[in-house]
Amino acid sequence: MRDLNKPIFISLFKEACKKCYGFPLTTPLSESDSKLLSNIIFEKTGLVVGTKSIKNYSLYVLSSDKVTRQENPSIATLDTIARYVLDAPYTNELKRKDKENHYPYWFQYRSRYTTIRPGWKILISHWKKAAFIFLAMIGLFFGLLLANYFIKKNRIRYFTDNFNAVSEDSLKSKGWILKAKDINWWNKRIEKPGHLALYTIRGDNWSLNKNMAGIKNLLIRRIPSDCFTVEAHLTDFIPIKNWQQAGIIISEDSTFSGKMIRLSISYNDFFGGYKMPPEIIVQVLSSSESGSLSKPEEIAHFSVFNMDSVNQSLVINNLRASALKIEKKVDHFRFLYSTSPAESFAFEEAASRDLNIKPLYVGIFAIQGWADSINIIPAYFDSFVFSGFPCN
């Protein structure tokens, strides 16, 4: 970062923190505070500043040694923070690159701190300034063309939803599509503030005897990248009856009746006649053919906790915050999970495999399979994150 911009960036970042939290920045931001500011910037501007970057910026701003410790936010990042501080209109990356690729809000904010000196003190003549601006604009133009080319080539996309607004209009505006609506249970989706509540209604995406395949209140969206990670975070999802489960499902078509993969946290007490304690599992199922015509293949059946009477309360506490994640790199898939009393725990890998599936849709769901007894509990989805990346 140029020396001229350093104090301006520090002032901008402090102003953004005060606007978000209501008080001046005096200590480095925690992980949760950084996530809050990142989410609010995204909600107000439509643009992304990463949680890790925000945390690093707070460390830099409050550092007494800014020579050794360096941070170099891009002009795009500076413009995003300035848009938040200046209450700029909502946009997104594509619109900004198309209409505001000169990053006007950063320069508007910076103009507060820059003045024109008398002519005899100006170090660069007007014609050199004009030449520099002209060359910079040409460089920026071709740089944006090149960046746009690689973005389109690799279909890189990022999306996050914290489910602070779950009205049908809000979900639709963010790209969600509701499938197989059950009005009674769908109307209960706002039960827990800041979450989307889905319920373990009887159903499955594979048929059984006279039970036709289908998941009620399945919330799906288009996958805009060939290679990606997708994760869903849940709060207090504690299954207590056989095959109650919630998680992520990806499919090659929007009907979710063809090739698909399902990753879920589930309850299991079926052991083929053997007597064993019930367990909480992370399960991965896939179908290489039509989901309604072939039986699924169980890729992973990973036991996370045993639900015996001794450790039941401990298990419940460790399911306060759980998360599931699917990573796809070309044809290689990784399936990860996290369970803990808080959100800070890292992901662990449950399974990985090469699979012949090209998913175009992703969904979040809650079901209880084709169990005979009906036991409906809520699955509170706290957040959903999709991140595309180059396959090469």
N, C-alpha and C positions, 0 to 999 in steps of 0.2 A: 504494500500500500504506500502511495506517495505520502511524504511527510506532511504536505498540506492537508491531506484528507484524514489523517489519523485523529486529530482532535475533533473534527467534524463527525467522524464515525462514532467516537466515544460519546459525544453529546447526543447523537441520534439514538444510539443503543440505550443510553440511560433514559431518554425520553420515552422510548418504546416500553421499557420495563415499568416506568412510573405509570404510564397509561394502562398497562395490563394489570399490575398488582395494586396500584393506588398508593404506593410509597416509593421513595428513592431506593436505588440499588446500592446496598452497603456491604453485602456479602455475595460470594459467587453463588449462582443459581444451582439448585439441586436438580436431579434428573426429572423429578415430577414437575417442578416449576418450569424447567426448560421445555418439557412436553406441553405444558399449559400454554406458554407463550407461542410455541410453534403452532399449536392447534388454533389459537385465537387469530394469529396472523393469517392462517389459511382460511378460516371462516370469514374474516373481514375483507381479505384481498383476493382470494382464490389462488394464491401463490404460496410456494412452499419454502420455508427456511427450516432446515433439519434441526432436530432436538440436540444432537451432538454439537452442531455448529454453534447454536445459541449458548450452550453450556461453556464451550471454549471461548466465545466472545465475552461472556461475563468474567471469566478468569483473566482474560487479557485486559479488559477495561479497568479492573480493580488491581492489576499487577503494578508494582512499583518499579519494575524493570521492563519497560516496553521496548528496549533495544534487543535484549536477548530473546524475550518472548514475542513472537510475531504472529499476527493474524492477517490474512489477506482476503477479505470478503470480495467477491466479484461485484462489478457494477450492478449486475442483475439483482444480487442479494441486497445491496445497499438501496436499490430502487424499491424492492419489495418492503423492506423495513420502513422506508420513507413513505410509501403508500399507506402503510398502516398508521403511522404517526399523523399523516396529513389527511386521513379519512378519504382516500381516493376511491373512485368507483370500483366495484367488484369486477374482476376480469379473470383470465386464466393465461397460461403460458403461450398458447397459440395466438390468442387475441393480442397479447402484449407484443409478441414478435411481429405480428402483422401491422399493428397500428401505432405502437409506442416503443419501437425498438431503439429509440434514442434515450430511453430511461429518464423521462422528464421530471419525475417526482424526486429523484435523487438530486438532480441539478437544481431543482426548485428549492429543496431543503439546503443544499450547499450554498446557494446564493445568499443566505442569511449571513454567512461568515466571510464572504469575499467582497472586496471593494476594488474599485479602479483607482490606481495611483496616478499622480501627475505624469504627464507625458514624458518628462525628462527622466523619470525613474523607471519607466517600463523597460524591462530587460530584453523583450522580444518585440521586434517591430511588427506593425499591423500586417504587413504582407507575409511575414513568416508565420504569424498566427493563422492567417487565412489559409496558407499552404498546408500547415499542420492539420487544421480542422478538415480541410478537403481530403487529405490523404487518410486521416483517421476515419472519415465517413466512408471512403472507398473500402478501407480495411474492414470496417464494421459490416458494411454491406456484404462483402464476399465472405466474411466470417459467419454471418447469419445464414447465408445461402448454404455454406458448407455444413454448418450445424444442423440446419433444417433437413439437408440431404441425409445425414447420418441418423437423425431422429426418425425420419420416415422409413429409412432402410431397415433400421433395427426395431421400429415400432415401440419405442420406449415410452412408457406411461407410468404415472404414479397416481394412486387414489387412496384416500383414507376417509373413514366415516366413524365418528365417535358416538353416533346415535343420540345426539342431544336433541335432534328434531326427527320424529318418526311418523309424522302425518303422511298420508299417502301421497300428497302433492310434493312434500319435501323429499321423500324417498324416490319418487319418480324423477324429480328434477336432478337428482344425483346419479341417475342411471340404473336404479333398481327396478326390477320387474317382479311382480308377485304372481306366483303360480298356485293353482288349486286352492283358492281362497276359502277358508272356513271362517265365516263372518263372526261366529261367537267367540272363537279363540283369538282371531286376529284383532278384535276390538280390545283385547286385554294386553296388547303389545306395549302399552305405556305404563304398565304396572310399577316399574322401577325407574325413577328419573335418571336420565343419562344413559339408559340402556334400551335395547330392543328385546322384548320378551317374546320368545317363541316357545311353543309348548309341545310336549312329547305325545302328540296325537297318534293314535294307532295308524300305522301305514309303513310302507317301505318302498324303495325304488326297484325291488325285485318282487315278482308275483309269487304267491304260494297257494296251491290248490285253487280255490275259488276267489281268493283275494287278489284283485288286480293291482299291479304295481302303481304306486303314486304316493307322493309326499305332500301333505297339506301345508299350506302357508310357506312354501319353499320360496325364498327370496334370492333371485339370481341377477347377474349382470354379465355383460360381454367381457371377454378377455381380449385386450387390445395388443398383446405382445406374445411372441412365440416362446420366449424364455422369461421366467418370472418367479417371484415368490408371492405367496398369499398367506395371510395369517388372520385368525379370529381369536379374540380374547373374551373369556366368559367370567362372570362373577357368581360365586355361590351355586355353581351347577353340581349338584350332588345326587346322582342317580341312585335309586334305592330298590328298583325292581328290574327283573330281567329284561334286557335289550332297550331300556331307556337310554337314549344317547343324543348327543348334539355334536355338530361339527361342520366340516367343509366338504363340499362335493363339487367335482369338476366333470365336464361332459363335452362330447364333440357336437352336441346339438342341444337346442333350447328345450326339447321335450324331456331330456334326461332319460331317454329310453334306449340309447345306443351305447357306445363305448363310454365308460365313466370310471372315476376313482372316488372313493369315499373315505375320509379320515374322520374319526370321531372318538370322543370319550364316552365310554359305555359301562354298564353294569352287567356282570355275567355270573350266573349261579348254575349253569348247566355244564356238567362234567361227565356226561355219558353214563350215569349211574354211580359214579364214584362220589364219595363223601368228601367234599373239600369246602373251605370257607368261601363265601362269595368274594368276588374281586372287582375292582375298578380297572378297566383295561383301556389301552389305546389300540384301536382296531383300524386296519386298512383293508378295504375290499375293492376289487376291481372287476370289470367285465370287459373282455376283449371282443365280445359280440353284442347283440342286442340285449339290453338289460332285462327285457321282458321275456326273452326266449331262452336264455342260458343262466345257469347257476353262477353266482359270483365266486371269484377266487379270493381266499383270505391271504393277503400278502403279509400282514402282521397281526399278531394277537399278543400284545405286550402287556403283561400284568404290572400295574403301577402300585396298587395297594391291595392287601387282603382285608376284607371287611369282617373280621371276627369281633366278638364282644369286647375284647381287651383293648384293641386299638381303634375302635370305631370313631371315638371323639377326635383322635389324632388325625385320622383320615379326613374327617369333615373339615377340620381346621386347615389341612393342606390342600383342600380343594376350593378354598376361598377365592383364589385367582388361578385360573387355568388358561392355557393357550394352545392352539394347534397351528401348524405351519406346513405348507407344501412348497417345495422348491423344484422347479423344472429347468433343466439345462439340456436343450435339444431333446434327446429321448431318455435322459436320466432323471429320475425322480427321487427326492429325499423327503421323508415324512418325520416331522419333529413335534415335540410336545413340551409343555412346561406346566408344573403344578406347584403351588406354594401358598403360604398365608398372605403373601404380598406379590406385586407384579414384578419385582426386581430379579426373579430367578431366571437363569438362562435356559435356552432351549436344549433338549437332548434329542438325539436321533433314535427313532423307533425302528426305522427300516429304510432301505434304499434299493432301487431296482431300475433297470432299463425296461421301459414299457412302450408298446406300439400304440400310442394314443396322442392325438393332436387336439387338446381341449380348446374349445371356443367360448365356453360359459363356465362361470363359477357361482356356487350358491352356498348359503348357510341354512341350516335346517335343525329341527328337533323332531325325533320320532320315538316310538317304542316298539317298532317292528310289528310282527303279527302275533304278539303275545295275547293269550286268551283273556286274561284279566286286564281291565283298563285302569292304568295308573298314570294320570297326567300331572306332570310337574313343569315348572317354568325353566327355560334356559335363558339366562340374562346375558345377551351379547353386549359387551362393553365397547368393543371397537372392531373394525375390519380394516386391514391394510393390504393393498395390492401394489407391487413394485415390479415394473418390467425392466429388463436389461438386455444388452446386446448378446446374442447367442454366440458370437465369436470372441 
